[in-house]
Amino acid sequence: MNKADSERMAGILEAMGYRAADAELEADLVLYNTCTIRDNAEQKVYSYLGRQAQRKRLDPNLTLVVAGCVAQQEGESLLRRVPELDLVMGPQHANRLEVLLNQVDSGQQVVATEDHHILEDITTARRDSSICGWVNVIYGCNERCTYCVVPSVRGKEQSRLPASIRLEMEGLAAQGYKEITLLGQNIDAYGRDLPGITPEGRRQHTLTDLLHQVHDVEGIERIRFATSHPRYFTERLIDACADLPKLCEHFHIPFQSGDNDLLRAMARGYTVERYRRIIDRIRERMPDASLSADVIVAFPGETEAQYQRTLDLIEEIGFDQVNTAAYSPRPNTPAATWDNQLPEEVKVTRLQQINALVERCARERNARYAGRSEDVLAEGINPKDPSQLMGRTRTNRLTFFQATGPDGHQYRPGDLVNVHIDAVRSFSLSGTPLPRTGER
């Protein structure tokens, strides 16, 4: 979500006549798009701002902007801490960047953190890839997980209309994009704020319906979506992913803990048993699908037995990848005020243990690719080896291969390449392009 916001704001700046500076400390305007989901990310912001504040004292014409979740969380208090700032703006205001900078140019110091209906703006994103694009389908989050700051900094759920989403995808296809990732903080809640009921009595707009509505956009070869919530992940959605050929067989579904009591304390709204049923259904319909997730260790009050249940669930399911984090108390969240916080040394130990397990499971899951041929969408050149391209399988596994095929054909970013997998690692693959049997 932050990356998509950054692309939109960079596009607005370029449309205003700005161009990228060669170095951070040489720019006339510096914008930090910030994250507050963990404390260490937030602290980095203040470190960067300290250097820029020194520049600002010497060059009053320097424009300093803090956008994103730290800006939304701190608001005017950020100005008190860093008075050199010109603009503090929450993520809901990303599309208003030009208007807000015009206010700054008129001599104002601006704080934009009030609730705001997000405006449609599909023309100004400066995208970091010319092959794979992000498309927001729902902003904000209505969940109230006790550890999570996102709802208070990203606002209430706002779903875009299907026609607007399809129009953006068609525009990207016309520019040569091949893969789209549909984005939402809680993407399978898409549409519940939109009006309409079907004759069957269900909501007219759901993520499943949206996938059917955008699946046939000509030129788009692959579609993904993230991030899912187990509470809303339905069999109907799973069946759509299995039945629609462009939907990739990769699912990112955070489970956060393998213990039901902790899930209740987190206010997650599902049980471990419910999560297992989702995974079983996915593997029933798409046996080779890859699964990734997020997990928190050392949540307040987590016992050794509860932690072990999380490890057991990871081993039992056999995830392709798990993003791990030790619990970090965040402002304005219930769990931050509880008196059963765990000591730092417990967090470090548990995080090290779970990371070792995650890497082992990933390596074991990756072993299935050895010797197989996989369709890989080339996304770009391997920065460590210019003779290689890198891309991803349908199951989202990063894959490196020689840009020149055995028949001498030169592959380029955007090509769909059939690759024989020669080597597997915990989180990536390497292979050789197979001789072409026809245009791909």
FIMARVO-56491 format. One record per residue (C-alpha): residue in three letters; x, y, z. Coordinates in Angstrom, 1 decimal, always signed. Each point is the difference from the previous one (the first is absolute). Layout:
<rs>
+------+--------+--------+--------+
: code :     xx :     yy :     zz :
+------+--------+--------+--------+
:  ALA :      X :      Y :      Z :
...
+------+--------+--------+--------+
</rs>
This chain:
<rs>
+------+--------+--------+--------+
: code :     xx :     yy :     zz :
+------+--------+--------+--------+
:  MET :   +0.0 :   +0.0 :   +0.0 :
:  ASN :   +2.8 :   +2.4 :   +0.9 :
:  LYS :   +1.8 :   -0.8 :   -3.3 :
:  ALA :   -3.2 :   +0.7 :   -2.0 :
:  ASP :   -0.5 :   +3.3 :   +1.9 :
:  SER :   +3.7 :   +1.0 :   -0.7 :
:  GLU :   -0.5 :   -0.7 :   -3.7 :
:  ARG :   -3.1 :   +2.2 :   -0.1 :
:  MET :   +1.7 :   +2.9 :   +1.8 :
:  ALA :   +3.1 :   -0.3 :   -2.2 :
:  GLY :   -2.2 :   +0.2 :   -3.1 :
:  ILE :   -1.7 :   +3.2 :   +1.4 :
:  LEU :   +3.4 :   +1.6 :   +0.6 :
:  GLU :   +1.2 :   -0.8 :   -3.5 :
:  ALA :   -3.2 :   +1.4 :   -1.4 :
:  MET :   +0.7 :   +3.2 :   +1.9 :
:  GLY :   +3.4 :   +0.3 :   -1.6 :
:  TYR :   +2.3 :   -1.7 :   +2.6 :
:  ARG :   +2.5 :   -2.6 :   -1.0 :
:  ALA :   +1.9 :   -2.4 :   +2.2 :
:  ALA :   +3.1 :   +1.4 :   +1.7 :
:  ASP :   +3.3 :   -1.8 :   -0.2 :
:  ALA :   +0.3 :   -0.2 :   +3.8 :
:  GLU :   -2.2 :   +0.4 :   +3.0 :
:  LEU :   +2.0 :   +2.9 :   +1.4 :
:  GLU :   +0.0 :   +1.9 :   -3.3 :
:  ALA :   -3.8 :   +0.1 :   -0.6 :
:  ASP :   -2.1 :   +3.2 :   +0.0 :
:  LEU :   -3.0 :   -2.0 :   +1.4 :
:  VAL :   +0.3 :   -3.0 :   +2.2 :
:  LEU :   -3.0 :   -2.2 :   +0.7 :
:  TYR :   +0.1 :   -2.9 :   +2.4 :
:  ASN :   -2.8 :   -2.5 :   -0.3 :
:  THR :   -0.1 :   -1.7 :   +3.4 :
:  CYS :   -1.1 :   -3.1 :   +1.7 :
:  THR :   -1.0 :   -0.4 :   +3.7 :
:  ILE :   -0.8 :   -3.7 :   +0.1 :
:  ARG :   +3.1 :   -0.6 :   +2.1 :
:  ASP :   +2.0 :   +2.3 :   +2.2 :
:  ASN :   +3.3 :   -0.4 :   -1.8 :
:  ALA :   -1.5 :   +1.2 :   -3.3 :
:  GLU :   -1.3 :   +3.1 :   +1.8 :
:  GLN :   +3.3 :   +0.8 :   +1.7 :
:  LYS :   +1.8 :   +0.0 :   -3.4 :
:  VAL :   -2.2 :   +2.9 :   -1.1 :
:  TYR :   +1.3 :   +2.2 :   +2.8 :
:  SER :   +3.6 :   -0.9 :   -0.9 :
:  TYR :   -0.5 :   +1.1 :   -3.6 :
:  LEU :   -1.9 :   +3.1 :   +1.0 :
:  GLY :   +2.8 :   +1.1 :   +2.3 :
:  ARG :   +2.4 :   +0.3 :   -3.0 :
:  GLN :   -2.5 :   +1.8 :   -2.1 :
:  ALA :   -0.9 :   +2.4 :   +2.8 :
:  GLN :   +3.6 :   +1.1 :   +0.1 :
:  ARG :   -0.1 :   +0.7 :   -3.8 :
:  LYS :   -3.2 :   +1.9 :   +0.4 :
:  ARG :   +1.6 :   +2.4 :   +2.5 :
:  LEU :   +2.6 :   +0.9 :   -2.6 :
:  ASP :   -2.4 :   -0.1 :   -3.0 :
:  PRO :   -3.5 :   +1.3 :   +0.9 :
:  ASN :   -1.1 :   -0.8 :   -3.6 :
:  LEU :   +0.3 :   -3.7 :   +0.7 :
:  THR :   -3.5 :   -1.6 :   +0.2 :
:  LEU :   -0.4 :   -2.8 :   +2.6 :
:  VAL :   -3.0 :   -2.4 :   -0.1 :
:  VAL :   -0.9 :   -2.9 :   +2.2 :
:  ALA :   -2.8 :   -2.2 :   -1.5 :
:  GLY :   -1.5 :   -3.3 :   +1.0 :
:  CYS :   -0.8 :   -1.7 :   +3.2 :
:  VAL :   +2.4 :   +1.8 :   +2.4 :
:  ALA :   -1.3 :   +3.3 :   -1.3 :
:  GLN :   -3.6 :   -1.1 :   +0.7 :
:  GLN :   +0.9 :   -1.4 :   +3.4 :
:  GLU :   +2.0 :   +3.0 :   +1.2 :
:  GLY :   -1.8 :   +2.9 :   -1.8 :
:  GLU :   +0.8 :   +3.4 :   +1.5 :
:  SER :   +2.3 :   -1.5 :   +2.6 :
:  LEU :   +2.4 :   -0.9 :   -2.8 :
:  LEU :   +0.3 :   +3.7 :   -0.7 :
:  ARG :   +0.8 :   +0.7 :   +3.6 :
:  ARG :   +2.7 :   -2.6 :   -0.1 :
:  VAL :   +1.4 :   +1.0 :   -3.4 :
:  PRO :   -1.1 :   +3.7 :   -0.6 :
:  GLU :   +1.9 :   +0.1 :   -3.2 :
:  LEU :   -2.7 :   -2.1 :   -1.7 :
:  ASP :   -2.1 :   +1.7 :   -2.7 :
:  LEU :   -2.7 :   -2.7 :   -0.5 :
:  VAL :   -1.3 :   -2.9 :   +2.1 :
:  MET :   -2.5 :   -2.1 :   -1.9 :
:  GLY :   -1.8 :   -3.3 :   +0.7 :
:  PRO :   -0.3 :   -2.8 :   -2.6 :
:  GLN :   -3.6 :   +1.0 :   -0.8 :
:  HIS :   +1.3 :   +3.3 :   -1.4 :
:  ALA :   +2.6 :   -1.5 :   -2.5 :
:  ASN :   -2.0 :   +1.1 :   -3.0 :
:  ARG :   -0.2 :   +3.5 :   +1.3 :
:  LEU :   +3.7 :   +0.6 :   +0.1 :
:  GLU :   +0.0 :   +2.7 :   -2.6 :
:  VAL :   -2.7 :   +2.0 :   +1.7 :
:  LEU :   +1.8 :   -0.3 :   +3.4 :
:  LEU :   +3.3 :   +1.1 :   -1.5 :
:  ASN :   -1.6 :   +3.0 :   -1.5 :
:  GLN :   -1.2 :   +0.9 :   +3.5 :
:  VAL :   +3.6 :   -0.4 :   +1.2 :
:  ASP :   +1.2 :   +2.3 :   -2.9 :
:  SER :   -2.4 :   +2.7 :   +1.3 :
:  GLY :   +1.9 :   +0.0 :   +3.3 :
:  GLN :   -2.1 :   -2.4 :   +2.1 :
:  GLN :   +1.3 :   -2.9 :   +2.1 :
:  VAL :   -2.6 :   -2.7 :   -0.7 :
:  VAL :   -1.3 :   -3.0 :   +1.9 :
:  ALA :   -2.4 :   -2.2 :   -2.0 :
:  THR :   -1.2 :   -2.9 :   +2.2 :
:  GLU :   -3.8 :   +0.4 :   +0.1 :
:  ASP :   -2.3 :   -2.7 :   -1.3 :
:  HIS :   -0.2 :   +0.4 :   -3.7 :
:  HIS :   -1.8 :   -1.8 :   -2.8 :
:  ILE :   +2.8 :   -1.3 :   -2.3 :
:  LEU :   -0.3 :   +1.5 :   -3.5 :
:  GLU :   +0.3 :   -2.1 :   -3.2 :
:  ASP :   +3.3 :   +0.7 :   -1.6 :
:  ILE :   +1.3 :   -2.5 :   -2.5 :
:  THR :   +2.1 :   +2.1 :   -2.3 :
:  THR :   +2.9 :   +1.2 :   +2.1 :
:  ALA :   +1.8 :   -3.0 :   +1.5 :
:  ARG :   +3.7 :   -0.3 :   -0.9 :
:  ARG :   +0.4 :   -3.7 :   +0.3 :
:  ASP :   +3.2 :   -1.7 :   +0.9 :
:  SER :   -0.6 :   -2.9 :   -2.3 :
:  SER :   -1.2 :   +0.0 :   -3.6 :
:  ILE :   -1.1 :   -3.7 :   +0.2 :
:  CYS :   -1.8 :   -0.4 :   +3.3 :
:  GLY :   -2.3 :   +2.6 :   +1.4 :
:  TRP :   -1.9 :   +0.7 :   +3.3 :
:  VAL :   -3.6 :   +0.9 :   -0.2 :
:  ASN :   -1.8 :   +1.0 :   +3.2 :
:  VAL :   -3.5 :   -1.3 :   +0.3 :
:  ILE :   -0.8 :   +0.8 :   +3.6 :
:  TYR :   +1.6 :   +2.5 :   +2.4 :
:  GLY :   -0.1 :   +0.0 :   +3.8 :
:  CYS :   -1.0 :   -2.7 :   +2.4 :
:  ASN :   -3.0 :   -0.5 :   +2.4 :
:  GLU :   +1.6 :   -2.8 :   +2.0 :
:  ARG :   +1.0 :   +0.7 :   +3.6 :
:  CYS :   +2.9 :   -2.4 :   +0.6 :
:  THR :   +1.3 :   +0.9 :   +3.5 :
:  TYR :   +3.6 :   +0.2 :   -1.2 :
:  CYS :   -0.5 :   +1.9 :   -3.2 :
:  VAL :   +0.3 :   +3.8 :   -0.6 :
:  VAL :   -1.2 :   -0.2 :   -3.7 :
:  PRO :   -3.7 :   +0.9 :   +0.5 :
:  SER :   +0.9 :   +3.1 :   +1.9 :
:  VAL :   +2.5 :   +1.2 :   -2.6 :
:  ARG :   -1.6 :   -1.2 :   -3.3 :
:  GLY :   -3.6 :   +0.8 :   +0.8 :
:  LYS :   -3.2 :   -1.9 :   -0.7 :
:  GLU :   -0.5 :   -2.4 :   -2.9 :
:  GLN :   -0.7 :   +1.7 :   -3.3 :
:  SER :   -0.5 :   -2.3 :   -3.0 :
:  ARG :   +0.5 :   +1.2 :   -3.5 :
:  LEU :   -2.7 :   -0.7 :   -2.6 :
:  PRO :   +0.7 :   -3.0 :   -2.3 :
:  ALA :   -0.2 :   +2.2 :   -3.1 :
:  SER :   +2.8 :   +2.3 :   +1.3 :
:  ILE :   +2.2 :   -3.0 :   +0.9 :
:  ARG :   -0.5 :   -1.6 :   -3.4 :
:  LEU :   +0.7 :   +3.3 :   -1.7 :
:  GLU :   +3.3 :   +0.3 :   +1.8 :
:  MET :   +0.9 :   -3.5 :   -1.0 :
:  GLU :   -0.9 :   +0.6 :   -3.6 :
:  GLY :   +2.3 :   +3.1 :   +0.1 :
:  LEU :   +2.8 :   -2.0 :   +1.4 :
:  ALA :   -0.5 :   -2.8 :   -2.6 :
:  ALA :   +0.2 :   +2.7 :   -2.8 :
:  GLN :   +3.4 :   +1.0 :   +1.4 :
:  GLY :   +1.3 :   -3.6 :   -0.2 :
:  TYR :   -0.6 :   -1.2 :   +3.6 :
:  LYS :   -0.4 :   -3.7 :   +0.2 :
:  GLU :   -0.7 :   -0.6 :   +3.7 :
:  ILE :   -2.3 :   +1.8 :   +2.5 :
:  THR :   -0.1 :   -0.4 :   +3.7 :
:  LEU :   -3.3 :   +1.2 :   +1.5 :
:  LEU :   +0.7 :   +1.7 :   +3.3 :
:  GLY :   -1.9 :   +0.5 :   +3.2 :
:  GLN :   +0.9 :   +0.2 :   +3.7 :
:  ASN :   -2.8 :   -2.5 :   +0.4 :
:  ILE :   -0.7 :   -0.9 :   -3.5 :
:  ASP :   -2.6 :   -2.8 :   +0.4 :
:  ALA :   -2.2 :   +2.5 :   +1.8 :
:  TYR :   -0.3 :   +1.8 :   -3.4 :
:  GLY :   -3.4 :   +1.4 :   -0.8 :
:  ARG :   -1.7 :   -0.2 :   +3.3 :
:  ASP :   -0.3 :   +3.8 :   +0.1 :
:  LEU :   -1.5 :   +0.0 :   -3.5 :
:  PRO :   -3.8 :   -0.2 :   -0.5 :
:  GLY :   -1.9 :   -2.8 :   -1.6 :
:  ILE :   -1.3 :   -3.5 :   +0.8 :
:  THR :   -0.3 :   -2.9 :   -2.4 :
:  PRO :   -3.2 :   -2.0 :   -0.5 :
:  GLU :   +1.7 :   -2.8 :   +2.0 :
:  GLY :   +0.2 :   +2.4 :   +2.9 :
:  ARG :   +3.8 :   +0.6 :   +0.1 :
:  ARG :   +1.9 :   +3.2 :   -0.5 :
:  GLN :   +0.1 :   +1.1 :   -3.6 :
:  HIS :   +3.7 :   +1.0 :   +0.2 :
:  THR :   +2.5 :   -2.4 :   +1.4 :
:  LEU :   +3.6 :   -0.8 :   -0.9 :
:  THR :   -1.2 :   -3.2 :   -1.7 :
:  ASP :   -2.3 :   +2.0 :   -2.2 :
:  LEU :   +2.8 :   +2.6 :   -0.7 :
:  LEU :   +2.3 :   -2.8 :   -1.2 :
:  HIS :   -2.6 :   -1.2 :   -2.5 :
:  GLN :   -0.5 :   +3.6 :   -1.2 :
:  VAL :   +3.6 :   +0.8 :   -0.7 :
:  HIS :   +1.3 :   -3.4 :   -1.0 :
:  ASP :   -0.4 :   +0.5 :   -3.7 :
:  VAL :   +1.9 :   +3.3 :   -0.3 :
:  GLU :   +1.9 :   -0.6 :   -3.2 :
:  GLY :   +3.8 :   +0.1 :   +0.3 :
:  ILE :   +0.1 :   -0.8 :   +3.7 :
:  GLU :   +1.3 :   -3.5 :   +0.4 :
:  ARG :   +0.2 :   -0.5 :   +3.7 :
:  ILE :   -2.0 :   +1.3 :   +3.0 :
:  ARG :   +0.8 :   -0.2 :   +3.7 :
:  PHE :   -1.5 :   +1.6 :   +3.1 :
:  ALA :   +1.1 :   +0.9 :   +3.5 :
:  THR :   -0.4 :   +0.2 :   +3.0 :
:  SER :   -2.7 :   -2.5 :   +1.0 :
:  HIS :   -1.7 :   -0.5 :   +3.4 :
:  PRO :   -1.1 :   -3.5 :   +1.0 :
:  ARG :   -3.3 :   +1.4 :   +1.3 :
:  TYR :   -1.2 :   +0.8 :   -3.5 :
:  PHE :   +1.8 :   -2.6 :   -2.1 :
:  THR :   -2.9 :   -2.0 :   -1.5 :
:  GLU :   -0.2 :   -3.3 :   -1.9 :
:  ARG :   -1.6 :   +2.1 :   -2.8 :
:  LEU :   +3.2 :   +2.1 :   -0.2 :
:  ILE :   +2.1 :   -3.2 :   -0.1 :
:  ASP :   -2.1 :   -1.5 :   -2.7 :
:  ALA :   +0.4 :   +3.2 :   -2.1 :
:  CYS :   +3.8 :   -0.1 :   +0.3 :
:  ALA :   +0.0 :   -3.6 :   -1.1 :
:  ASP :   -2.4 :   +0.6 :   -2.9 :
:  LEU :   +1.4 :   +3.2 :   -1.4 :
:  PRO :   +3.1 :   -0.7 :   -2.1 :
:  LYS :   +1.7 :   +3.4 :   +0.6 :
:  LEU :   -0.2 :   -0.3 :   +3.9 :
:  CYS :   +3.4 :   -1.1 :   +1.3 :
:  GLU :   +0.2 :   -2.9 :   +2.4 :
:  HIS :   +1.5 :   +2.0 :   +2.8 :
:  PHE :   -1.8 :   +1.1 :   +3.2 :
:  HIS :   +1.2 :   +2.3 :   +2.7 :
:  ILE :   -2.2 :   -0.6 :   +3.0 :
:  PRO :   +1.4 :   +1.1 :   +3.4 :
:  PHE :   -0.9 :   -2.2 :   +3.0 :
:  GLN :   +2.0 :   +1.9 :   +2.6 :
:  SER :   -0.1 :   -2.8 :   +2.7 :
:  GLY :   -0.6 :   -3.7 :   +0.2 :
:  ASP :   -1.9 :   +0.3 :   +3.3 :
:  ASN :   -3.7 :   +0.7 :   +0.2 :
:  ASP :   +0.2 :   +1.8 :   +3.4 :
:  LEU :   +2.6 :   +2.4 :   -1.5 :
:  LEU :   -2.1 :   +0.5 :   -3.1 :
:  ARG :   -2.9 :   +1.1 :   +2.2 :
:  ALA :   +2.3 :   +2.3 :   +1.9 :
:  MET :   +1.1 :   +1.4 :   -3.4 :
:  ALA :   -3.7 :   +0.4 :   -1.0 :
:  ARG :   +0.7 :   -1.8 :   -3.3 :
:  GLY :   -3.5 :   -1.5 :   -0.3 :
:  TYR :   +0.9 :   -3.5 :   -1.1 :
:  THR :   +1.5 :   -3.2 :   +1.5 :
:  VAL :   +2.9 :   -2.2 :   -0.9 :
:  GLU :   -2.5 :   -2.6 :   -1.2 :
:  ARG :   -1.6 :   +2.5 :   -2.3 :
:  TYR :   +3.4 :   +0.9 :   -1.4 :
:  ARG :   +0.8 :   -3.6 :   -0.7 :
:  ARG :   -3.3 :   -0.5 :   -1.9 :
:  ILE :   +1.0 :   +2.9 :   -2.3 :
:  ILE :   +3.4 :   -1.6 :   -0.7 :
:  ASP :   -1.6 :   -3.4 :   -0.5 :
:  ARG :   -2.4 :   +1.4 :   -2.6 :
:  ILE :   +2.7 :   +1.9 :   -1.8 :
:  ARG :   +2.1 :   -3.2 :   -0.3 :
:  GLU :   -3.0 :   -2.0 :   -1.0 :
:  ARG :   -0.7 :   +2.3 :   -3.0 :
:  MET :   +3.6 :   +1.0 :   -0.7 :
:  PRO :   +2.4 :   -2.6 :   +1.4 :
:  ASP :   +3.2 :   +1.8 :   -1.1 :
:  ALA :   -1.1 :   +3.4 :   +1.3 :
:  SER :   +2.6 :   +1.9 :   +2.1 :
:  LEU :   -1.0 :   +1.4 :   +3.3 :
:  SER :   +1.5 :   +3.0 :   +1.9 :
:  ALA :   -1.0 :   +1.6 :   +3.3 :
:  ASP :   +0.8 :   +2.4 :   +2.8 :
:  VAL :   +0.6 :   -1.0 :   +3.6 :
:  ILE :   +0.6 :   +1.9 :   +3.2 :
:  VAL :   +2.1 :   -1.6 :   +2.8 :
:  ALA :   +0.2 :   +1.1 :   +3.6 :
:  PHE :   -3.4 :   +1.7 :   +0.0 :
:  PRO :   -0.9 :   +1.1 :   +3.5 :
:  GLY :   -0.6 :   -3.0 :   +2.3 :
:  GLU :   +1.1 :   -2.6 :   -2.6 :
:  THR :   +1.1 :   -3.1 :   +1.9 :
:  GLU :   +2.7 :   -2.4 :   -1.2 :
:  ALA :   -2.8 :   -2.5 :   -0.7 :
:  GLN :   -1.9 :   +2.5 :   -2.1 :
:  TYR :   +3.1 :   +0.9 :   -1.9 :
:  GLN :   +0.7 :   -3.7 :   -0.7 :
:  ARG :   -3.5 :   -0.3 :   -1.5 :
:  THR :   +1.0 :   +2.7 :   -2.5 :
:  LEU :   +3.1 :   -1.9 :   -0.9 :
:  ASP :   -2.0 :   -3.2 :   -0.3 :
:  LEU :   -2.5 :   +1.7 :   -2.4 :
:  ILE :   +2.8 :   +1.3 :   -2.2 :
:  GLU :   +1.5 :   -3.5 :   -0.2 :
:  GLU :   -3.3 :   -1.7 :   -0.6 :
:  ILE :   -1.1 :   +2.3 :   -2.8 :
:  GLY :   +3.4 :   +0.3 :   -1.7 :
:  PHE :   +0.0 :   +3.7 :   -1.1 :
:  ASP :   +2.0 :   +1.2 :   -2.9 :
:  GLN :   +0.8 :   +3.1 :   +1.9 :
:  VAL :   -1.0 :   +1.6 :   +3.3 :
:  ASN :   +0.7 :   +3.7 :   +0.9 :
:  THR :   +0.9 :   +0.0 :   +3.7 :
:  ALA :   +0.1 :   +2.8 :   +2.6 :
:  ALA :   +0.3 :   +0.2 :   +3.7 :
:  TYR :   -2.8 :   +1.9 :   +1.6 :
:  SER :   +0.6 :   +3.8 :   +0.0 :
:  PRO :   -2.4 :   +2.2 :   +2.1 :
:  ARG :   -1.5 :   +2.7 :   -2.1 :
:  PRO :   -1.7 :   +3.2 :   +1.0 :
:  ASN :   -3.8 :   +0.0 :   +0.4 :
:  THR :   -0.3 :   -3.8 :   +0.0 :
:  PRO :   -1.5 :   -2.0 :   +2.9 :
:  ALA :   +2.8 :   -2.5 :   +0.3 :
:  ALA :   +2.6 :   +2.7 :   +0.6 :
:  THR :   -1.6 :   +0.8 :   +3.3 :
:  TRP :   -0.2 :   -3.5 :   +1.4 :
:  ASP :   +2.2 :   -0.9 :   +2.9 :
:  ASN :   +1.1 :   -3.4 :   -1.2 :
:  GLN :   +2.6 :   +1.1 :   -2.5 :
:  LEU :   +2.8 :   -2.4 :   -0.6 :
:  PRO :   +3.7 :   +0.9 :   +0.5 :
:  GLU :   +2.2 :   +0.9 :   -3.0 :
:  GLU :   +2.2 :   -3.1 :   +0.4 :
:  VAL :   -3.1 :   -2.3 :   -0.4 :
:  LYS :   -0.9 :   +1.9 :   -3.2 :
:  VAL :   +3.5 :   -0.4 :   -1.4 :
:  THR :   +0.2 :   -3.7 :   +0.9 :
:  ARG :   -3.4 :   -0.9 :   -1.4 :
:  LEU :   +0.6 :   +2.0 :   -3.2 :
:  GLN :   +3.3 :   -1.7 :   -0.7 :
:  GLN :   -1.6 :   -3.4 :   +0.6 :
:  ILE :   -3.0 :   +0.6 :   -2.3 :
:  ASN :   +2.2 :   +1.5 :   -2.7 :
:  ALA :   +2.1 :   -3.2 :   -0.1 :
:  LEU :   -3.2 :   -2.1 :   -0.3 :
:  VAL :   -1.4 :   +2.3 :   -2.7 :
:  GLU :   +3.2 :   -0.3 :   -2.1 :
:  ARG :   +0.0 :   -3.8 :   +0.4 :
:  CYS :   -3.6 :   -0.3 :   -1.1 :
:  ALA :   +0.6 :   +2.3 :   -2.9 :
:  ARG :   +3.0 :   -2.1 :   -1.1 :
:  GLU :   -2.0 :   -3.2 :   +0.3 :
:  ARG :   -2.9 :   +1.5 :   -2.0 :
:  ASN :   +2.3 :   +1.3 :   -2.7 :
:  ALA :   +1.4 :   -3.5 :   -0.5 :
:  ARG :   -3.1 :   -0.9 :   -2.1 :
:  TYR :   +1.2 :   +2.4 :   -2.7 :
:  ALA :   +3.3 :   -1.8 :   -0.7 :
:  GLY :   +0.0 :   -1.4 :   -3.5 :
:  ARG :   -3.4 :   +1.5 :   -0.9 :
:  SER :   -0.7 :   +2.5 :   -2.8 :
:  GLU :   -1.8 :   +3.2 :   +1.1 :
:  ASP :   -1.4 :   +2.9 :   -1.8 :
:  VAL :   +1.9 :   +3.1 :   +1.2 :
:  LEU :   -1.1 :   +3.5 :   -0.8 :
:  ALA :   +3.3 :   +1.9 :   -0.4 :
:  GLU :   -0.2 :   +3.2 :   +2.1 :
:  GLY :   +3.5 :   +1.4 :   -0.4 :
:  ILE :   +3.7 :   -0.5 :   -0.1 :
:  ASN :   +1.7 :   -1.7 :   +2.9 :
:  PRO :   +1.9 :   +2.9 :   +1.7 :
:  LYS :   +2.7 :   -2.4 :   +1.1 :
:  ASP :   +0.5 :   -1.6 :   -3.4 :
:  PRO :   -0.9 :   +2.0 :   -3.1 :
:  SER :   +0.0 :   -3.2 :   -2.1 :
:  GLN :   -3.0 :   -1.2 :   +1.8 :
:  LEU :   -3.7 :   +1.0 :   +0.2 :
:  MET :   -2.1 :   -0.4 :   +3.1 :
:  GLY :   -3.7 :   -0.6 :   +0.3 :
:  ARG :   -2.6 :   -2.0 :   +1.8 :
:  THR :   -1.9 :   -3.2 :   -0.5 :
:  ARG :   -3.7 :   +0.0 :   +0.2 :
:  THR :   +0.5 :   -1.2 :   +3.6 :
:  ASN :   +2.0 :   +3.2 :   +0.7 :
:  ARG :   +3.4 :   -1.7 :   +0.3 :
:  LEU :   +2.9 :   +2.3 :   -1.0 :
:  THR :   +1.9 :   -1.6 :   -2.8 :
:  PHE :   +3.3 :   +0.9 :   -1.8 :
:  PHE :   +0.9 :   -1.2 :   -3.4 :
:  GLN :   +2.4 :   +0.8 :   -2.9 :
:  ALA :   -1.4 :   +2.7 :   -2.3 :
:  THR :   +1.3 :   -1.9 :   -3.0 :
:  GLY :   -1.7 :   -3.2 :   -0.7 :
:  PRO :   +1.7 :   -3.2 :   -1.3 :
:  ASP :   -1.3 :   +0.8 :   -3.5 :
:  GLY :   +1.7 :   +3.5 :   +0.2 :
:  HIS :   -3.3 :   +1.8 :   +0.5 :
:  GLN :   +0.4 :   +3.1 :   +2.1 :
:  TYR :   -2.8 :   +0.3 :   +2.7 :
:  ARG :   -1.1 :   +3.4 :   +1.3 :
:  PRO :   -2.0 :   +1.3 :   +2.9 :
:  GLY :   -3.7 :   -0.7 :   -0.7 :
:  ASP :   +0.7 :   -3.4 :   -1.6 :
:  LEU :   -1.7 :   -3.1 :   +1.3 :
:  VAL :   +2.8 :   -2.5 :   +0.1 :
:  ASN :   -0.2 :   -3.8 :   +0.5 :
:  VAL :   +2.9 :   -0.7 :   +2.4 :
:  HIS :   +1.4 :   -3.3 :   +1.0 :
:  ILE :   +0.8 :   +0.3 :   +3.8 :
:  ASP :   +3.6 :   -1.1 :   +0.6 :
:  ALA :   +0.6 :   +1.3 :   +3.6 :
:  VAL :   -2.3 :   +0.7 :   +3.0 :
:  ARG :   +0.7 :   +2.1 :   +3.0 :
:  SER :   -2.1 :   +1.0 :   +3.0 :
:  PHE :   -1.6 :   +3.0 :   -1.7 :
:  SER :   +1.0 :   -0.1 :   -3.6 :
:  LEU :   +0.7 :   -2.2 :   -3.0 :
:  SER :   +2.4 :   -0.1 :   -3.0 :
:  GLY :   -0.5 :   -1.6 :   -3.3 :
:  THR :   +0.6 :   -0.1 :   -3.8 :
:  PRO :   -2.5 :   +1.1 :   -2.7 :
:  LEU :   -1.3 :   -3.0 :   -1.9 :
:  PRO :   +0.1 :   +0.0 :   -3.8 :
:  ARG :   -3.0 :   +1.8 :   -1.4 :
:  THR :   -2.8 :   -2.0 :   -1.5 :
:  GLY :   -1.9 :   +3.0 :   -1.2 :
:  GLU :   -0.6 :   +3.6 :   +0.8 :
:  ARG :   -0.7 :   +0.6 :   +3.7 :
+------+--------+--------+--------+
</rs>
